[in-house]
Amino acid sequence: MILLVKLVFTAATLCYAVGFANRHRNNPLHRRLMISGFLLTLAIAVVLVVGVQIFDATYAPAEWLVSVTGGEQAAGTVLIVHRLVATVALLFLIAQIVTGLRRLPQHKWLFRPVIALWLVTYVSGLTIFV
C-alpha cells in the first residue's frame, strides 16, 4: 500500500514540476498538469485518511528513523509532525488551485509556500515511511 502511495505522490510531483516549467510557455498545458497533480494528490490523501480512519491501517516509520530518534515514540512524533505539515500543504495546495482557476493575483505569489511545503512533505513521506 505504501508503495502505491509513494508512486502516486511521485506522479503528482512530476505533474507539478512539468506544469510549473510550462507556466509561461503553454498555459493550457500548465493548467491540465496542475489539475492532474492536484487530483492525484487529493485521491491518495483520501485513500490514506480512509485507510487510517476506517480500516485502522498503520504506516510504520522506517527502521533508520527509529534508530536515529532513539525509539518508536520519538519516531512517532516525527510522523505526527509530517502529517501536520502535509495537512497544511494540502490546504495551501487547495488555495493555489482555487486562485489559479479563478485567475486571482494571489496565485502568482502563493506558489512559493506551496512548493516549499509540498517538497518537505513529499521528501519526508518518501523517506520516513516504510
Buried (B, 14 or more C-beta within 10 A) or exposed (E): EEEEBBEBBEBBBBBBEBBBEBBEEEEEBBBBBBBBBBEBBBEBBEBBEEBEEEEEBEBBBBEEBBEEBEEEEEBBEBBEEBBEBBEBBBEBBBBBBEBBEEEEEEBEEBBEBBBEBBEBBBEBBBEBBE
